[in-house]
């Protein structure tokens, strides 16, 4: 009996899964394996939303494998130790896994390869599983990665992506391989009340529904905060419950300007992954330093706390922060606004914002979260590093009738028109009716402080 192990990481699905297909092609039995690595939990902030969503994805993956005669084997511990233990238990010849982009993932692959080779086994790492196009597939002349999105998108768009792979009909798993219990989402405490349901089945259903109904208006409506016209697929892409390559193929088959605008967003995801693969230190340090001396001290801490709690006095910023707390997700325009406000208006370190997002975002992804934060802070790949988004102007433009603000800042529900974006302009007695804070900083003062900080260097 020939046995291969398939190590699942950020690819929790049975459809369009090259490592699983390759393992089935090589042997007549496979061991689908997921290792819960305590080091991942220790490395970052608490992330109950992602843990609950992960548990739902693992439960669904196990169900998908059982429908095909298999099951998911779950272990807890150092992934190299656990994989090698399973390999010995199953007398497997090789291990298949998806290529990662982060420094952590690359280190894990290197350690596992050395351990397996020392035992006479082999590791196969498959590209283009987590992203639509492998991270290093296209490079400009004289560099190992694209540092600007537009030329990357032009090159990426001309590349031929691999064809999606059908889910296997059978996944035979050898008997006698020990497994921990598959974690249950209900066992995770501290989860956001409005967290989406995880898993491949749910992700594929959402992709199909959105391409059928939402893609046509995506190009015009993706910035409409109240309209909420985005796909909401980012958590499923993050955990690999939906294949990025398959999503691109299906969107292109659907056709139309909206579908292509959606494909462009998938390209942004690939862009950030190829930047991180080439510059893994950008996960914690400036990609391009501006020599910022971010604010510190009690006043800065109070401003940071107000931002986290959605009590800055700027309604559209607070609405987005409260959406994040309730859903573990935030509209993309809201992410830009809140990041600009923290880093440019409050002049606080982007790492503080990135950490808070990673604590709550169900789609919290090192590549996309950290590099989007750097893009907005001006320390990343943005060609206009000093751009500042005015929350009042942005609110009026992308939430013109205030529906988004009223949804997430109920204390302002009685306001109409422009007043909902500038409640501090209300007459004294009327303003007193609303239990809502004054702005933590005047926008002009915040802008002047930021310009002075950047100009001095």
C-alpha positions as CSV (number, residue, x, y, z in Angstrom):
1,X,0.0,0.0,0.0
2,X,1.4,3.4,-1.1
3,X,0.6,6.2,1.3
4,X,1.1,10.0,1.0
5,X,0.4,12.6,3.6
6,X,-1.4,15.9,2.6
7,X,-0.6,18.7,5.1
8,X,-3.4,21.3,5.0
9,X,-2.5,24.8,6.1
10,X,-4.3,27.8,4.4
11,X,-6.0,25.6,1.9
12,X,-9.0,24.1,3.7
13,X,-11.0,22.6,0.8
14,X,-11.3,19.6,-1.4
15,X,-12.1,21.4,-4.6
16,X,-9.2,22.7,-6.7
17,X,-6.6,21.3,-4.3
18,X,-3.4,20.4,-6.2
19,X,-1.6,18.8,-3.2
20,X,-4.5,16.4,-2.6
21,X,-4.7,15.5,-6.3
22,X,-1.0,14.9,-6.6
23,X,-1.0,12.7,-3.4
24,X,-3.9,10.6,-4.8
25,X,-2.1,10.3,-8.1
26,X,1.1,9.0,-6.4
27,X,-0.4,6.6,-3.9
28,X,-3.6,4.6,-3.4
29,X,-4.1,6.0,0.2
30,X,-3.6,9.4,1.7
31,X,-3.7,10.9,5.2
32,X,-5.3,14.4,5.1
33,X,-3.6,16.1,8.1
34,X,-4.0,19.4,9.9
35,X,-1.7,20.4,12.7
36,X,-2.8,22.9,15.3
37,X,0.4,24.7,16.1
38,X,0.5,26.4,19.5
39,X,3.3,28.6,18.3
40,X,0.9,30.4,15.9
41,X,-1.3,31.4,18.7
42,X,1.6,32.6,20.8
43,X,3.1,34.6,17.9
44,X,0.3,37.1,17.6
45,X,-2.6,38.7,19.5
46,X,-5.6,36.6,20.6
47,X,-7.8,36.0,17.6
48,X,-11.1,34.3,18.6
49,X,-12.9,35.1,15.4
50,X,-10.3,33.4,13.3
51,X,-10.1,30.4,15.6
52,X,-13.9,30.0,15.4
53,X,-13.9,30.4,11.7
54,X,-11.0,27.9,11.4
55,X,-12.9,25.4,13.5
56,X,-15.9,25.7,11.2
57,X,-13.6,25.2,8.1
58,X,-12.0,22.1,9.7
59,X,-15.4,20.7,10.5
60,X,-16.5,21.3,7.0
61,X,-13.3,19.9,5.5
62,X,-13.7,16.7,7.6
63,X,-17.3,16.4,6.4
64,X,-16.2,16.8,2.7
65,X,-13.5,14.1,3.2
66,X,-16.0,11.8,4.8
67,X,-18.4,12.2,1.9
68,X,-15.5,10.7,-0.2
69,X,-14.7,7.9,2.2
70,X,-12.0,9.7,4.1
71,X,-11.6,11.8,7.2
72,X,-9.4,14.6,8.5
73,X,-6.6,13.8,10.9
74,X,-6.0,16.6,13.4
75,X,-2.9,16.8,15.6
76,X,-1.7,19.4,18.1
77,X,2.0,20.4,18.5
78,X,5.0,21.4,16.5
79,X,4.1,20.8,12.8
80,X,7.4,19.2,11.9
81,X,7.2,16.7,14.8
82,X,3.6,15.9,14.2
83,X,3.9,15.4,10.5
84,X,6.9,13.1,11.0
85,X,5.0,11.1,13.6
86,X,2.1,10.7,11.2
87,X,4.5,9.7,8.4
88,X,5.9,7.0,10.5
89,X,2.5,5.7,11.7
90,X,1.2,5.5,8.2
91,X,4.6,4.4,6.7
92,X,4.1,7.2,4.1
93,X,6.5,7.8,1.3
94,X,6.0,11.5,1.0
95,X,4.2,14.7,2.1
96,X,2.4,17.2,0.0
97,X,1.5,20.8,1.0
98,X,0.8,24.2,-0.4
99,X,3.6,26.8,-0.7
100,X,3.4,29.6,1.8
101,X,4.5,33.2,1.4
102,X,5.4,34.4,4.9
103,X,8.7,34.0,6.6
104,X,7.0,31.7,9.1
105,X,5.6,29.5,6.4
106,X,8.9,29.3,4.5
107,X,10.8,28.3,7.7
108,X,8.2,25.6,8.4
109,X,8.7,24.2,4.9
110,X,12.5,24.2,5.2
111,X,12.4,22.5,8.6
112,X,10.0,19.9,7.4
113,X,11.9,19.1,4.3
114,X,15.1,18.6,6.3
115,X,13.4,16.3,8.8
116,X,11.7,14.2,6.1
117,X,14.9,13.9,4.0
118,X,16.8,12.7,7.1
119,X,14.2,9.9,7.4
120,X,14.4,9.0,3.7
121,X,11.1,10.7,2.8
122,X,10.3,13.6,0.5
123,X,8.4,16.8,0.7
124,X,6.5,18.2,-2.3
125,X,5.6,21.9,-2.1
126,X,2.9,23.0,-4.5
127,X,2.7,26.6,-5.8
128,X,-0.4,28.5,-6.7
129,X,-2.7,27.0,-4.1
130,X,-3.0,29.8,-1.6
131,X,-2.8,32.5,-4.3
132,X,-4.1,32.7,-7.9
133,X,-0.6,33.0,-9.3
134,X,2.5,31.8,-7.4
135,X,4.2,34.5,-5.4
136,X,7.4,34.6,-7.5
137,X,5.9,33.7,-10.9
138,X,6.4,37.2,-12.4
139,X,9.2,39.6,-11.6
140,X,10.3,42.9,-13.2
141,X,13.8,43.3,-14.7
142,X,16.4,43.9,-12.0
143,X,14.2,43.0,-9.0
144,X,12.8,40.0,-7.2
145,X,9.3,41.4,-6.9
146,X,7.0,44.2,-8.1
147,X,6.9,47.2,-5.7
148,X,4.0,49.0,-7.6
149,X,0.6,47.4,-8.2
150,X,-0.3,48.7,-11.7
151,X,2.6,47.1,-13.6
152,X,2.1,44.0,-11.6
153,X,-1.5,43.9,-12.5
154,X,-0.6,44.4,-16.2
155,X,1.8,41.5,-16.1
156,X,-0.4,39.3,-13.9
157,X,-3.4,39.8,-16.2
158,X,-1.4,38.4,-19.1
159,X,-0.3,35.2,-17.3
160,X,-2.2,32.0,-17.8
161,X,-3.5,30.7,-14.5
162,X,-3.6,26.9,-13.9
163,X,-6.9,25.3,-14.6
164,X,-9.0,24.4,-11.5
165,X,-9.0,20.8,-10.4
166,X,-12.2,18.9,-9.6
167,X,-12.7,17.5,-6.2
168,X,-11.7,13.8,-5.9
169,X,-14.5,11.2,-5.9
170,X,-12.7,9.1,-3.3
171,X,-10.2,9.8,-0.6
172,X,-9.1,6.5,0.9
173,X,-7.4,6.9,4.3
174,X,-5.5,4.1,6.0
175,X,-6.9,2.7,9.2
176,X,-5.4,3.2,12.6
177,X,-4.1,6.8,12.3
178,X,-4.8,8.6,15.6
179,X,-6.6,11.9,15.5
180,X,-7.5,14.6,18.0
181,X,-11.1,15.8,18.0
182,X,-12.0,18.3,15.2
183,X,-12.4,21.6,17.1
184,X,-16.0,23.0,17.4
185,X,-16.7,26.7,16.7
186,X,-19.0,26.8,19.7
187,X,-16.0,26.0,22.0
188,X,-14.2,29.3,21.2
189,X,-15.0,32.1,23.6
190,X,-15.1,35.8,22.8
191,X,-16.3,35.6,19.3
192,X,-18.0,38.6,17.5
193,X,-21.7,38.3,17.5
194,X,-22.1,38.8,13.8
195,X,-19.3,36.4,12.7
196,X,-19.9,34.7,9.3
197,X,-20.3,30.9,9.0
198,X,-17.0,29.3,7.9
199,X,-16.3,26.3,5.7
200,X,-15.8,25.4,2.0
201,X,-19.5,24.6,1.5
202,X,-20.5,28.1,2.7
203,X,-17.7,29.8,0.7
204,X,-18.6,28.1,-2.6
205,X,-22.3,28.9,-2.0
206,X,-21.4,32.6,-1.5
207,X,-19.1,32.7,-4.5
208,X,-21.8,31.3,-6.7
209,X,-24.5,33.6,-5.4
210,X,-22.3,36.7,-5.6
211,X,-21.2,36.0,-9.2
212,X,-24.8,35.5,-10.1
213,X,-26.2,38.6,-8.4
214,X,-23.5,41.0,-7.2
215,X,-20.8,41.1,-9.8
216,X,-22.8,43.2,-12.3
217,X,-22.8,46.3,-10.0
218,X,-19.5,45.7,-8.2
219,X,-17.5,48.2,-10.2
220,X,-19.9,51.0,-9.4
221,X,-20.9,50.0,-5.9
222,X,-17.9,48.5,-4.2
223,X,-17.1,51.7,-2.3
224,X,-20.7,52.3,-1.2
225,X,-20.5,51.7,2.6
226,X,-24.2,51.2,3.2
227,X,-24.8,49.3,0.0
228,X,-22.3,46.6,1.2
229,X,-21.8,45.5,-2.4
230,X,-18.5,43.6,-1.9
231,X,-18.3,39.8,-2.1
232,X,-17.5,39.1,1.6
233,X,-15.3,36.3,0.4
234,X,-12.1,37.4,2.0
235,X,-12.4,35.1,5.1
236,X,-12.9,32.1,2.8
237,X,-9.9,33.1,0.6
238,X,-7.8,33.6,3.7
239,X,-8.4,30.1,5.0
240,X,-8.4,28.6,1.5
241,X,-12.0,27.4,1.8
242,X,-12.4,29.1,-1.7
243,X,-9.6,28.8,-4.3
244,X,-8.3,32.1,-5.5
245,X,-7.5,30.6,-8.9
246,X,-10.9,29.1,-9.3
247,X,-12.5,32.4,-8.3
248,X,-10.6,34.2,-11.0
249,X,-11.6,31.7,-13.6
250,X,-15.2,31.8,-12.7
251,X,-15.3,35.6,-12.6
252,X,-13.7,35.8,-16.0
253,X,-16.2,33.2,-17.3
254,X,-19.0,35.4,-15.9
255,X,-17.6,38.4,-17.8
256,X,-18.4,42.0,-17.5
257,X,-16.8,45.1,-16.0
258,X,-17.9,44.2,-12.5
259,X,-16.4,40.7,-12.7
260,X,-13.1,42.1,-13.9
261,X,-13.1,44.7,-11.1
262,X,-13.5,41.8,-8.7
263,X,-10.5,40.0,-10.4
264,X,-8.5,43.1,-10.0
265,X,-9.1,42.9,-6.2
266,X,-7.9,39.3,-6.3
267,X,-4.8,40.5,-8.0
268,X,-4.2,43.0,-5.1
269,X,-4.2,39.9,-2.8
270,X,-1.6,38.2,-5.0
271,X,0.4,41.5,-5.1
272,X,0.7,41.7,-1.4
273,X,1.6,38.0,-1.1
274,X,4.5,38.4,-3.6
275,X,5.7,41.5,-1.7
276,X,5.7,39.6,1.6
277,X,7.4,36.6,0.0
278,X,10.3,38.8,-1.2
279,X,10.4,41.0,1.9
280,X,9.2,38.9,4.9
281,X,10.5,41.6,7.3
282,X,7.6,43.8,6.1
283,X,5.3,41.9,8.4
284,X,6.6,43.9,11.3
285,X,8.9,46.7,9.9
286,X,8.5,49.5,7.4
287,X,8.7,48.4,3.8
288,X,9.9,51.9,3.0
289,X,10.8,53.9,6.1
290,X,9.6,57.5,6.5
291,X,11.6,57.8,9.7
292,X,8.3,58.4,11.6
293,X,8.5,59.2,15.2
294,X,5.0,58.1,16.1
295,X,3.2,59.7,19.0
296,X,3.6,58.1,22.4
297,X,2.4,58.9,25.9
298,X,-0.9,59.2,27.7
299,X,-2.6,61.4,25.2
300,X,-1.7,59.1,22.4
301,X,-2.9,56.1,24.4
302,X,-6.2,57.8,25.0
303,X,-6.6,58.5,21.3
304,X,-5.7,54.9,20.4
305,X,-8.3,53.7,22.9
306,X,-11.0,56.0,21.4
307,X,-10.2,54.7,17.9
308,X,-10.4,51.1,19.0
309,X,-13.8,51.6,20.7
310,X,-15.3,53.6,17.9
311,X,-15.5,56.8,20.0
312,X,-13.3,59.3,18.0
313,X,-16.1,61.7,17.3
314,X,-15.9,61.1,13.5
315,X,-19.1,59.1,12.7
316,X,-17.9,57.2,9.6
317,X,-14.7,56.2,11.4
318,X,-16.5,55.0,14.5
319,X,-19.1,53.2,12.4
320,X,-16.4,51.1,10.7
321,X,-14.7,50.3,13.9
322,X,-18.0,49.2,15.5
323,X,-18.7,47.0,12.4
324,X,-15.3,45.4,13.0
325,X,-16.2,44.6,16.6
326,X,-19.6,43.2,15.8
327,X,-18.8,41.2,12.6
328,X,-15.1,40.5,12.8
329,X,-15.0,42.1,9.3
330,X,-15.0,45.6,7.9
331,X,-15.9,47.1,4.5
332,X,-12.8,47.8,2.4
333,X,-13.5,51.6,2.2
334,X,-13.9,51.5,6.0
335,X,-10.5,49.9,6.3
336,X,-8.9,52.6,4.3
337,X,-10.6,55.4,6.3
338,X,-9.8,54.0,9.7
339,X,-6.2,53.3,8.8
340,X,-5.7,56.8,7.4
341,X,-7.3,58.3,10.5
342,X,-5.1,56.4,12.9
343,X,-1.8,56.9,11.0
344,X,-2.2,60.3,9.4
345,X,-4.8,62.2,11.5
346,X,-3.8,60.8,14.9
347,X,-0.2,60.1,13.8
348,X,-0.1,56.7,15.7
349,X,2.0,53.8,14.7
350,X,0.5,51.6,11.9
351,X,1.5,48.5,13.9
352,X,-0.9,49.4,16.6
353,X,-3.7,49.5,14.1
354,X,-2.6,46.3,12.4
355,X,-2.5,44.5,15.7
356,X,-6.0,45.6,16.6
357,X,-7.2,44.4,13.2
358,X,-5.5,41.1,13.6
359,X,-7.2,40.6,17.0
360,X,-10.6,41.0,15.4
361,X,-10.5,40.4,11.6
362,X,-11.7,36.9,10.6
363,X,-9.7,37.4,7.4
364,X,-6.7,38.7,9.3
365,X,-3.8,37.9,6.9
366,X,-0.2,38.8,7.5
367,X,0.3,39.8,3.8
368,X,-2.9,41.7,3.2
369,X,-3.4,43.2,6.7
370,X,0.2,44.4,7.3
371,X,0.8,45.6,3.8
372,X,-2.5,47.4,3.4
373,X,-1.8,49.1,6.7
374,X,1.6,50.1,5.4
375,X,0.1,51.3,2.1
376,X,-2.2,53.6,4.1
377,X,0.5,54.7,6.5
378,X,2.8,55.7,3.6
379,X,5.5,53.2,4.6
380,X,4.4,50.6,2.0
381,X,4.0,50.5,-1.7
382,X,1.7,53.5,-2.2
383,X,3.2,56.0,-4.7
384,X,1.6,58.8,-2.8
385,X,2.8,58.1,0.8
386,X,1.5,61.4,2.3
387,X,-2.1,61.1,1.1
388,X,-4.7,61.8,3.9
389,X,-8.3,60.7,3.7
390,X,-10.6,63.3,5.2
391,X,-13.3,61.3,7.1
392,X,-16.0,64.0,6.7
393,X,-15.5,64.2,2.9
394,X,-15.2,60.5,2.6
395,X,-18.4,60.0,4.7
396,X,-20.4,62.3,2.5
397,X,-19.1,60.7,-0.6
398,X,-19.4,57.0,0.3
399,X,-22.3,57.2,2.8
400,X,-24.2,60.2,1.5
401,X,-27.5,59.7,3.3
402,X,-25.8,58.4,6.5
403,X,-27.3,54.9,6.4
404,X,-24.0,53.2,7.2
405,X,-23.4,55.5,10.2
406,X,-27.0,55.1,11.5
407,X,-26.6,51.3,11.3
408,X,-23.4,51.2,13.4
409,X,-23.7,54.3,15.5
410,X,-27.2,54.1,16.8
411,X,-26.9,57.2,19.1
412,X,-26.8,59.3,15.9
413,X,-29.8,57.5,14.3
414,X,-32.0,60.6,14.6
415,X,-29.7,62.8,12.4
416,X,-30.3,63.3,8.7
417,X,-28.3,64.9,5.9
418,X,-24.8,66.4,6.3
419,X,-25.3,66.7,10.1
420,X,-24.7,63.0,10.6
421,X,-21.1,63.4,9.4
422,X,-20.5,66.6,11.4
423,X,-22.6,66.4,14.6
424,X,-20.3,68.8,16.4
425,X,-21.8,71.6,14.2
426,X,-25.2,71.1,15.7
427,X,-26.5,73.9,18.0
428,X,-25.7,73.4,21.7
429,X,-29.1,72.2,22.9
430,X,-29.7,69.9,20.0
431,X,-26.2,68.5,20.2
432,X,-26.7,67.7,23.8
433,X,-29.4,65.3,22.9
434,X,-26.9,62.9,21.4
435,X,-24.6,60.8,23.6
436,X,-21.7,61.1,21.2
437,X,-18.2,62.4,21.9
438,X,-16.5,65.5,20.6
439,X,-13.8,64.9,17.9
440,X,-10.6,63.7,19.5
441,X,-8.7,66.1,17.3
442,X,-9.6,68.9,14.8
443,X,-8.9,67.6,11.3
444,X,-6.8,70.7,10.4
445,X,-4.7,70.2,13.5
446,X,-4.1,66.5,12.8
447,X,-3.1,67.3,9.2
448,X,-0.7,70.0,10.3
449,X,0.9,67.7,12.8
450,X,1.3,64.9,10.3
451,X,2.8,67.2,7.6
452,X,5.2,68.7,10.2
453,X,6.3,65.2,11.2
454,X,6.9,64.1,7.7
455,X,8.5,67.3,6.4
456,X,11.1,67.4,9.2
457,X,12.7,64.4,7.6
